[in-house]
Amino acid sequence: MYKIDPINDRPFAEEFRRHPIGGHSPGLTRVLSILRVDPTGHQVIIVCRKPFAKWTLATMPPRRADPIRFEDETSFATREEAEWEVFRRRWRAATGENLDGKLQD
């Protein structure tokens, strides 16, 4: 299976940071496909708590019948901020590398 190269694939992380929602390049699409599968079965997801106003993160368990674990202490004012945080966490899990936490234009 293909692995993400933190050096060669870094431009795709920057592309996602700038445009987390919408059409993506083929390279970013490849990276996202890899990041969407967590081999442990625990998947970080975004949950909209208040439409267009508040998003939080949660972790889906490997056994889908088990309850989702919400991170109530973490919330975001925009979906883009939440998407970037999920990307950062998945990138770190896949590569061991931390990405800058700021979402900038």
C-alpha positions in Angstrom: 0.0 0.0 0.0 1.2 3.5 -0.8 2.4 5.6 2.2 2.5 9.3 2.5 5.9 10.9 2.1 6.0 13.9 4.5 8.5 15.7 2.3 7.3 15.0 -1.2 3.6 15.1 -0.3 3.9 18.3 1.8 2.6 20.5 -1.1 -0.7 18.5 -0.9 -1.0 19.4 2.8 -0.6 23.0 1.9 -3.2 22.7 -0.8 -5.7 21.2 1.6 -4.9 23.9 4.2 -5.8 26.6 1.6 -8.8 24.7 0.2 -10.1 22.0 2.5 -13.5 21.8 0.8 -14.1 21.5 -2.9 -12.2 20.1 -5.9 -8.7 18.8 -5.2 -5.8 17.9 -7.4 -5.1 14.3 -8.2 -2.2 14.3 -5.8 -4.3 15.6 -2.9 -7.1 13.2 -3.8 -4.5 10.3 -3.4 -3.3 11.6 0.0 -6.9 12.1 1.2 -7.7 8.5 0.2 -4.9 7.2 2.3 -5.8 9.4 5.3 -9.4 8.3 5.3 -8.5 4.8 6.4 -7.2 4.3 9.9 -5.7 0.8 10.2 -6.6 0.8 14.0 -10.3 1.3 13.1 -10.5 4.5 15.2 -11.5 7.3 12.9 -11.5 11.0 13.8 -14.6 12.6 12.4 -16.4 16.0 12.4 -19.8 16.5 14.0 -21.9 19.6 13.3 -23.4 20.6 16.7 -25.0 23.8 15.6 -25.7 24.3 11.8 -23.3 26.7 10.2 -21.9 27.7 13.6 -20.3 25.0 15.7 -18.4 21.8 14.8 -16.7 19.4 17.2 -14.5 16.3 16.7 -15.3 12.8 17.7 -13.7 9.4 17.3 -15.6 6.5 15.8 -14.7 3.1 17.4 -13.5 0.1 15.4 -16.7 -1.7 16.2 -19.5 0.5 14.8 -22.0 -0.7 17.4 -19.9 0.9 20.1 -20.6 4.6 21.0 -18.8 7.5 19.3 -16.5 9.4 21.7 -17.0 13.2 21.4 -14.3 15.8 22.2 -16.6 18.3 23.8 -13.6 20.5 24.8 -12.7 21.0 21.2 -15.0 23.1 19.0 -14.6 25.1 15.8 -16.5 28.1 14.4 -16.1 27.0 10.8 -16.2 23.7 9.0 -12.9 24.6 7.3 -11.1 24.9 10.7 -12.5 21.5 11.7 -11.5 19.9 8.4 -8.0 21.2 8.8 -7.7 19.8 12.4 -8.9 16.4 11.2 -6.4 16.5 8.3 -3.5 17.5 10.8 -4.3 14.6 13.1 -4.6 12.1 10.3 -1.4 13.4 8.8 0.4 13.0 12.1 -0.9 9.5 12.5 0.2 8.5 9.0 3.6 10.3 9.0 4.6 11.1 12.6 5.0 14.7 11.5 3.1 17.6 13.1 1.7 20.3 10.7 1.4 23.9 11.7 -1.9 24.3 13.6 -2.9 27.6 12.0 -5.5 27.8 9.2 -4.5 30.7 7.1 -5.6 32.2 3.9 
